[in-house]
Amino acid sequence: MNTRVNLSRVVHSPRMSQKITILRKTGSWVDGTWELSEQATELAMRGIVTLAKAKDLEQIPEGDRITGAIRILTTERIYVTDGSGYDTTDMVYWRGAKYRVLTVTPDVDYGFYRSIGARLEGDGIG
């Protein structure tokens, strides 16, 4: 019997989690064309944020060149551009720095999503 443990309570635990801000690009269809809004929507979430390890970075082609990467565990999905030609990748604002989400791995069997972000700007930890 294969039973899975739902870890979503751990991801939201006050002892383990912290507040993070997701900057999500939005847009609308105008005359058959998708137009991105100039202003991103800010979403408040709770999750576990740690420094990314070499093993985490092996999942992405740019892994050998990335510095200042973080691993983010959330129960809500974070989005990365799907290759449709529109850059709708979420940004994570954490501890004074902005990170671009590079990958999202749905560990939904365990109750969370695992994402990797690379620091774009700021002097945040990581």
C-alpha positions in Angstrom: 0.0 0.0 0.0 1.4 3.3 -1.1 0.3 6.0 1.3 1.5 9.6 1.0 1.8 12.1 3.7 0.3 15.5 3.1 2.9 18.1 4.2 0.8 21.2 3.5 0.5 21.8 7.3 4.2 21.9 7.6 4.5 24.4 4.7 2.0 26.7 6.6 3.4 26.1 10.1 4.3 29.3 11.9 7.5 27.7 13.0 8.6 26.8 9.5 7.0 29.2 7.1 7.3 32.8 6.4 5.5 35.5 4.4 6.5 35.9 0.7 5.1 38.2 -1.9 4.4 36.9 -5.4 4.4 39.5 -8.2 2.1 38.1 -10.9 1.8 39.6 -14.3 -1.8 39.9 -15.5 -3.3 41.0 -18.8 -6.3 40.9 -21.0 -7.4 40.1 -24.6 -7.7 43.3 -26.7 -8.9 42.8 -30.3 -7.6 39.2 -30.3 -4.2 40.0 -28.9 -3.0 39.3 -25.3 -1.7 42.5 -23.7 0.2 42.4 -20.4 -0.7 44.9 -17.8 2.1 47.3 -16.9 1.5 46.7 -13.2 1.9 43.3 -11.6 -0.5 42.0 -9.0 0.9 41.4 -5.6 -0.2 38.1 -3.9 0.7 37.4 -0.2 1.5 33.8 0.5 3.1 31.7 3.2 5.7 29.1 2.4 9.1 27.7 3.2 12.1 29.5 1.6 15.6 28.1 1.7 18.8 28.6 -0.3 18.9 26.3 -3.3 21.5 23.6 -3.3 23.5 22.2 -6.2 21.1 19.3 -6.4 18.1 21.7 -6.9 19.9 23.5 -9.7 20.7 20.4 -11.6 17.0 20.5 -12.7 17.5 23.5 -14.9 19.8 24.2 -17.9 21.2 27.4 -16.4 22.0 25.6 -13.1 25.8 25.9 -13.4 25.7 29.6 -13.8 23.1 30.7 -11.3 24.0 32.4 -8.1 21.7 33.6 -5.3 19.0 30.9 -6.0 16.3 30.0 -3.6 14.0 27.0 -3.2 10.3 27.9 -2.4 7.7 25.5 -1.1 4.1 26.7 -1.2 0.7 25.1 -1.2 -0.5 27.5 -3.9 0.9 27.2 -7.4 3.5 29.7 -8.6 3.7 30.1 -12.4 6.5 30.0 -14.9 6.2 31.0 -18.6 4.7 28.1 -20.5 6.4 28.8 -23.8 3.4 30.5 -25.4 5.5 33.5 -26.3 4.1 35.7 -23.4 6.4 36.2 -20.5 4.0 35.6 -17.6 6.6 34.2 -15.1 5.9 35.0 -11.5 8.5 36.9 -9.5 9.0 36.2 -5.8 9.9 39.1 -3.5 11.6 37.8 -0.3 13.8 39.5 2.3 14.5 42.6 0.2 15.3 40.8 -3.1 13.4 39.9 -6.2 13.7 36.4 -7.7 12.5 35.1 -11.1 10.9 31.7 -10.9 12.7 29.2 -13.1 11.0 25.9 -12.4 7.9 24.7 -10.7 7.6 21.0 -9.6 4.1 20.0 -8.5 4.5 17.7 -5.5 0.7 17.8 -5.1 0.7 14.2 -3.9 2.4 15.6 -0.8 0.4 18.8 -0.6 2.8 21.4 -2.0 4.6 22.9 -5.0 8.4 23.2 -5.1 9.9 26.1 -7.1 13.4 27.4 -7.8 14.0 31.2 -8.2 17.1 33.1 -9.3 17.9 36.5 -7.8 17.4 39.4 -10.2 17.9 42.4 -8.0 18.4 43.4 -4.3 20.7 42.3 -1.6 18.5 39.7 0.0 19.9 36.6 1.7 20.8 34.0 -0.9 
